[in-house]
Amino acid sequence: MSLRTRTLVSAILTPSSTAASGPSLSVDLHPGKPPVLHAHAAEDAASWAAEHRHALRSLVTEHGALLIRGLGLRDTGQVGAVFHHLTPGLMSEREAFAPRDTYTPGVYSSTAWPAAQPMCMHHELSYTHTPPGLLLLACLTPPATGGATALADAATVLDALPPQLVQRFEEEGWLLARTYNDEIGASWAEAFGTDDKAAVEDYCRANRIDFSWGPDGTLRTRQSRHAVMRHPVTGRRCWFNQVAFLNEWTMAPEVREYLIDVYGPDGLPFNTRFGGGDPIGEDVVELINTVYETHTVREPWQAGDLMLVDNVRTAHSREPYEPPRDVLVAMAEPLHPTPCTPALEGSAR
């Protein structure tokens, strides 16, 4: 355990907080697993979270993520209170690629995604103009098997990728193309939180998204974003994008073939390209996903777990599982947009 970690844990273990939150706390650091903070038998999880939020947030910055075990989270109301005590404000999700249930403002279900299919490594909403800097997750019902929210250090992944590939993505950025429909993924009304076309158009203009409407009301969008970001606190360069996850080659082959057959190659619900418009080959997608897997850490969910994830420093995935699985999600600390490189200037409409 580093000196900084020991200091932060000691701050949590002050006499007053020990009386309020249980007899002891400790951080487990093991290869292949995320840091786990054991907070034993906190009677009032929300008050405990409020008291220790600064130390917890510092631990997340140091390690990239923190799994907090022992708070005994039991229901959506309790989880929402903990989330609100850990951060000044929760974000409303916009541009979701798949639907979620909303429990209270800013507190959502996990993304609706087939249990048997993995959600590959990505940074949450990295394609938006102001992505979240912090993710908060809480497990009420762990899956019978699988379903871990696995993690990968973005700075380490960046260093492991071929320098020529990183340089190209740094110079060009990456392009996300989406086609919204009512059959696959989130509809445009679900993604933008409104069924008012004018409001959607205003949002797109304000967030540097090109858009067009088809004769049947289908919305198509294109947006260019940076692929590498400096961490707002540490300054470390991090691989920050969803280049591989939202690419056609990450889809199951039979799903991809079906979608192309029905909607055509330009009608996929989402696809990514190099920022200059060139296709991203299957070999590049496979390479990125292989590097992610090499640097993945995982810990199975237990009922009542709380996880905090630095969304810039750490990518996350969701592994296949056997239902049920009930994990609540919130997003916070929106990042300020960074100045666009010349290659990215075309995304304002």
N, C-alpha and C positions, 0 to 999 in steps of 0.2 A: 504494500500500500504506500502510495507516495506521501510525502510530507504534507502536500496541500490537501489530499484526501483525508489524512488523519486529522488535520486542523479543522476541516469542515465537519467531520463526524463528531469531533470533540465539541464543536459549537452546538450541534444538535443534542449532545449529551450533557448540557448544563443541568444543574440540580433541578431548576424549575421545570425544564422540559421533560426530564426523566420522570418526575412525578406525574406529569400530565399525559405522557404518551407511552408509558410502559417502562419496564425495568432496564432494557438495554437495546442498543442498536449497533449493527456492525455491517461493513461492506465486504462482500465476497468477490474477489477477483480471480477468475480461473480462465485459462486458455480455452477458446472455443465457446465461451459464454459471455453474455453482457454482464456488467457490474450489477450485483444484487445487494440492495440495502434492506436489511431485516429490521422492521419496526414492529416490535412485539405488542400485540393486544392493545392497540390504541382505541380507547372507548369512544372518543369523538374524533373521527378521521378528518373532518373538515377543519376543526380547530388546530389539530396537529399539523395539517398541511399549511394553514395560515402562519403558524408560528415558525415553521422551518422552511418556508418557500425560498428564501434567499440562499440558504445553504444548499438546498436541493438543486436549485437552478445552477449554482456554481459547480456542483458535482456533475451535472449534465454537460456543462460547457467543457469541463476537464475530460470527461470520458466519452462524450458523444451521445450517451444514453444512460438511463438508470432504471432498473426494475426494482420497485418498492414492494416488498412482500410482508404481509402481516397486518395490514390495515383492516382487513375483513370487510371490504366493500360488498354490499349486498343488493342494492337497488339503484335505479336510475336517478332518483332524487338525491341520494347520498353521493353518488358519483358526480353529479352536476355541481353539488356544493363544494366538493373537493376541487374539481376543475376550476371553479370560480375563485377559490381561495389561493390557488397556485399561480394565477396570472391576472393582470389587471382587467383583461377583457378577452372574450372568445370571438373568433372570426366567424362570419357567415360564409359557408362554402359557395363558390360560384365556379362555373365551368367544370362541374363534375363529369367524369366520363362514364359513370354508372350511378344508378340511383342509390340513395340512402334514406332511411327513416329518420325523422327529426323528433327527438324526445322533448327537448326544451331548446330555446334559441342557442345555437352554437354547440349543442350536444347531439351527436349523430350515432346511428348504427354503423357498423362496418359496411364497406361498399358491397352491394349485391353482386356477387361473383360466384360462379359455380364452385361448389365445395371441392370437386375432384380436380379442378384446374388451379395451378399456382398463380399467384400474382407476383411477377418477377420484381427484382430490386428496382426501386425508384425513390425519388424525393417527392413528397406530396405536393401536388399542384405546382411543380417547378415550371410548368408552361404558362402560368399566370403572370401578370405584370407585378403583382405584390404577393408572392407566395408566403406561407407561414414559416416562421423561424423555429416554432416549437410545436410538437405533436404531443397530445396527452391521450393515453389509452388506458382503459380499465376493463378487466375481465370479470364478468358476472358468472358465466357458464363456460368452463373450458371444454374443448372438444374431447371426444373419447380417444381419438388418436390424431396426431399431426396438428396442423393449424397454428404452428408457432409464428409469431411475428419476428422473423429473423432480421439481423442487422448487419451492415457492412460499413466500414470506415471510409468515407469519401476521399479523404486525402491519400490514404493508402491505395485505394483503387486507382486514383489518378496517377500515382507514381508507378503503378504496375502496368498501366496501359502503354502501348507503343508511343514514343514521343512524337512521331510523325502524325499519328492519328489525333493525338491530343492537340497538336499545333493546328491541324486543319479545323477541328471543332472550335478552338479558341479564336481562330481568324474568321470563320464563317458563322459560328453559332449553329443552331439546329432549327429545323422547320417542322411544325406540327400542322397537319391537314386533318380536318374533321368533317364528317358528313352526319348531320343529326337526322334521325328518323324516330318513329314511334315504336319500332320493332326491336332495335338492338341498342343497348347502352341507354344513357340518359337522353330523353328528348330535349329539344332546345328549351322548352318551357321549364323542365326540371333543372337543367344545367344552369340557366340564368335566373331562376327564381321568379319568372314572370311570363305571361302569355301575350305581352304587349310587344309587338315587333319593333315599334319605335324605341322602346326602352332597351331592347336587345341591341339595336343599332347604336344607340348612344353609348352603351357599355363597351361595345366593340371599338368604337372610335376612341374612347377614353383609355382603352387598354391595349392599343396598338394591334388590333386584330382586323385583318381583311375579311370581308364577308360578302356573300351573295345569296339570293333567294332563288330557288328553282320554281318553275311554273306550278308545281304541286305543293309548294310551301316548304320544301326541304331547304334547310339552312346549311351552307358550307362555309367553313372558316379556315383561314391560314394565319399562322403567327410564328414569328421568328424570335428566338430567345438565346441567351448565353448558355453555353454548355459547361462552363467553368466559372466558379464564383469564389471570391475570397471570403473567408469566414468573418462576419462583422465584428467579432471580439478578438479572435486570435490572429486574423490576417492570413491564415493558411489557405492555399489554393485547394479547392475541393471540386471533384467531379459532381456536377449538380444539374441533373436533367432527367428526362424520361425517354431518351433516345431509343433504348433497347425495348423497354416495356411496352411502349405504344407503337412499335414497329410491326409491320405485317408479318415479319419472319418469326416473331415471338408467338404468334397465334398457332394453335394446333393446326397441322396441315389440312385436315378435313374441314375445319372451320374456315380457314382462309380460302380454300377452294370453293366452298359453298358461297361465301360472301361475294367473291369475285364473279362467280357464275350468276348470282342474282342481281348484284348491284354494279358490277363492272369494276375494273381496277381503280378507277377514280372515285368509287362510291363506298369504299371501306369506311367504317365508323371512325377509324383513326389510323394514321400512318405518319411516319417520320422520315425526314430527308436531311441531308446536309444543308446548311444554311443557304448555300448557293443554288439549291434546287436539285442537285444530283441525288439519285437513289442511294440508299444505304444498303449495301449487300448483305446477304445472309451470313457471310463469313464475319463481317464486322459485328453484327448483332450477336452471333455465337461467341465471338471473342470477348465482348463486353460482359455477357452473362457468365462466361467461364471465369473471368477475373473476379466478378462479384462473388461467385460461389467459392472460389479459393479463399476469400477473405470474409466469409460469412460466419457470424456467431449466432447461437440460438439457445433459447431456454424455453421449455414447454410452459404454457400458461397454467396457473393455478387459480382457483376461484378466489376473488378478492384482490388480485394483483393490480398494481398501478404501474404503468410504464411512461416515462418521459423521454422524448427523443428530440435531439437537436437536428432539425430538418435539413440544415446545411451540412453539418459535419457527418451525418449518418443517413445512409439509405436504408430502406426497410422493404420487406416482402411479406407475403402471407402464403404459407405452405398449404398444400392440400390437406384436407381433414375429413373426419367422420363426424357429421352433425350429431347434436346441436353445438353451436358455438356462438356465444353472446359477448362481443367485445364492443364497448362504447368508445367513441372517438371525438376529440375536440382539437381545434387548431387555434394558435395564438401567435402573438408577436410578429405581425406582418412586416416583411422586409421592404425597405425602400427600394424602388426601382433604380437600377444602376444605369449610367449613361450608355446608350447604344453605340456599338461600333458602326462604321459605315455600312458594313454588310447587313446590319439589322435595321437600317433606317426605313426600309420599304414596308414595314408592317403597320404603319399608321395610315388610316384611310380617312 
